[in-house]
Amino acid sequence: MNRQTKLKSDDDIVGLFPPMKSIAAFLAATLFMMLSIALLNLLILDFYFGIVDIGSELLFLYLSALVIIFSGFNYAVVRGSFFAVKVLKWYFCILFIIFLPTVFLIAEKATFIYAYLLAVVFLLMSLYLLQSKYYQVFVQYQFDALEDIKEVRAEIAAEVAADKAKY
C-alpha cells in the first residue's frame, strides 16, 4: 500500500494520536519483528556458522548492529516513511529465503524444533502485520501529521518574515 495522493482539506479533523487499532498493529508488528529478527538470526548463524565458532564478541557486535539498524527503520516508520516499511518487508523476505534451507535440513538440529516453529510463526505474523490495513493506516497518519507540521512551520516562517519586512 502506498501513500495516499488525494488532497485533504483544512476542515479534516485530525486527532492528536492515530486510531487505537493502528497503534496496536504497529506495536504488535514491532514486537513480532524484534522477536523474529532475534530468533531467525540466531538460528541462521547457528546453522551456517555455528554460534560457538563465531565468538561472543563478534556475535554481540552483529546483534547490536542489527538492533541499531532496526531501530532506525522503525523510527522512520514512526515518521511516516513508506520506504522504510518496504525495506522491512524486503528484509524479512530475504531473511526467510536464507532461513528456508535450515528448515528443510532440520533433522540435524532436532533439539531446536520449537525455536524453528516459533521463528516461522513470528516471521509470518510480522509479514502479515506489515501488510495489514491498520499498519498502513498508522504509517499514513504519521506521514500526514509530519506534512501538517511542515506546512505549519512554513506558514510561521512566512509570518515571521512578513513581520521582519514590516519593521
Secondary structure, 3 states (H helix, E strand, C coil): CCCCCCCCCCCCCCCCCCCHHHHHHHHHHHHHHHHHHHHHHHHHHHHHCCHHHHCHHHHHHHHHHHHHHHHHHHHHHHCCCHHHHHHHHHHHHHHHHHHHHHHHCHHHHHHHHHHHHHHHHHHHHHHHHHCCHHHHHHHHHHHHHHHHHHHHHHHHHHHHHHHHHHC
